[in-house]
Amino acid sequence: MKLFYIKRNTKTETFITPRMGNLISRVTYIKKYFLGIPIKILHNYRETYYGEIKDCDDCHLFI
């Protein structure tokens, strides 16, 4: 078993945007693990409806 490794995980999340309302998109997380325990998220990005790849920090949440 490796001490450190990097793993990519994809799941669906719901974002609230002013133009489209509820937006359901696939979000990919790239995490760094130590002995199977996640240490930190290196990067997360999402795929838009049109197939573009965007950073998750661009989402504006209005709750």
C-alpha positions as CSV (number, residue, x, y, z in Angstrom):
1,M,0.0,0.0,0.0
2,K,1.3,3.5,-0.9
3,L,1.7,6.1,1.7
4,F,0.7,9.0,-0.5
5,Y,-1.5,8.8,-3.6
6,I,-3.8,11.0,-5.6
7,K,-7.4,10.0,-6.6
8,R,-10.0,11.5,-8.8
9,N,-13.7,11.2,-7.8
10,T,-16.7,12.4,-9.8
11,K,-20.2,13.0,-8.3
12,T,-23.2,15.2,-9.2
13,E,-24.0,18.3,-7.3
14,T,-26.7,21.0,-7.4
15,F,-25.8,24.7,-7.9
16,I,-28.1,27.7,-7.8
17,T,-27.3,30.2,-10.5
18,P,-29.1,33.5,-11.3
19,R,-29.5,32.7,-15.0
20,M,-30.5,29.1,-15.1
21,G,-31.9,28.5,-11.6
22,N,-31.0,25.0,-10.3
23,L,-28.1,23.6,-12.1
24,I,-27.2,19.9,-11.8
25,S,-23.7,19.2,-13.0
26,R,-20.9,16.6,-12.6
27,V,-18.1,17.8,-10.3
28,T,-14.7,16.1,-10.2
29,Y,-12.6,16.3,-7.1
30,I,-8.8,15.6,-7.2
31,K,-7.8,14.6,-3.6
32,K,-4.5,13.8,-2.0
33,Y,-4.6,10.8,0.4
34,F,-2.3,9.5,3.1
35,L,-2.9,5.9,4.1
36,G,-6.5,6.0,2.7
37,I,-7.4,9.2,4.6
38,P,-8.1,12.3,2.5
39,I,-5.7,15.1,3.4
40,K,-6.7,18.0,1.1
41,I,-8.5,18.8,-2.2
42,L,-6.0,19.7,-4.8
43,H,-8.5,20.9,-7.4
44,N,-12.2,20.6,-8.2
45,Y,-13.8,21.4,-11.5
46,R,-17.2,20.9,-13.2
47,E,-18.6,20.2,-16.6
48,T,-21.2,22.6,-17.9
49,Y,-24.3,21.8,-19.9
50,Y,-22.4,22.7,-23.1
51,G,-19.4,20.5,-22.3
52,E,-17.1,23.2,-21.1
53,I,-14.8,22.6,-18.1
54,K,-15.0,25.3,-15.5
55,D,-13.6,25.8,-12.0
56,C,-16.1,25.4,-9.2
57,D,-15.1,28.8,-7.7
58,D,-16.9,30.5,-10.6
59,C,-20.3,29.4,-9.3
60,H,-22.3,32.1,-7.6
61,L,-24.6,30.6,-4.9
62,F,-27.8,32.5,-3.9
63,I,-29.6,30.8,-1.1
